[in-house]
Amino acid sequence: MQPDLIEVVRQALLTGLVVLTPALLVGFAVATCVGLVQAATGIHEPLVGLVPRFVAMAVVLLVTLPWMLERLVDLMRTTITLP
C-alpha cells in the first residue's frame, strides 16, 4: 500500500507542476517585459505591472484549459482505479 501512495503523490505533484507551468511562464515573461518598460520610462505605477500580467495569465489559462482538464482527469482516473 505504501509504494502506491507514494507514486500517487508523486504523480499529483508532477501533474500540478506541469499544469501550472504555462501560466507561470507567461506571467513571468510579461512581468519582466513590463518591468523593463517601467524602468525605461520611469512609470512606477503598480497597476501598470499587474493588469497586463493578469490579462496574459487569464488568456493562457483559457487557452490551455482543455489540456489542463484532460491532464487532471487522467490523474483522477488513475488514482481512483488503484487497487
Stockholm file with secondary structure:
# STOCKHOLM 1.0

chainA/1-83         MQPDLIEVVRQALLTGLVVLTPALLVGFAVATCVGLVQAATGIHEPLVGLVPRFVAMAVVLLVTLPWMLERLVDLMRTTITLP
#=GR chainA/1-83 SS CHHHHHHHHHHHHHHHHHHHHHHHHHHHHHHHHHHHHHHHHTCCCHHHHHHHHHHHHHHHHHHHHHHHHHHHHHHHHHHHTCC
#=GC SS_cons        CHHHHHHHHHHHHHHHHHHHHHHHHHHHHHHHHHHHHHHHHTCCCHHHHHHHHHHHHHHHHHHHHHHHHHHHHHHHHHHHTCC
//
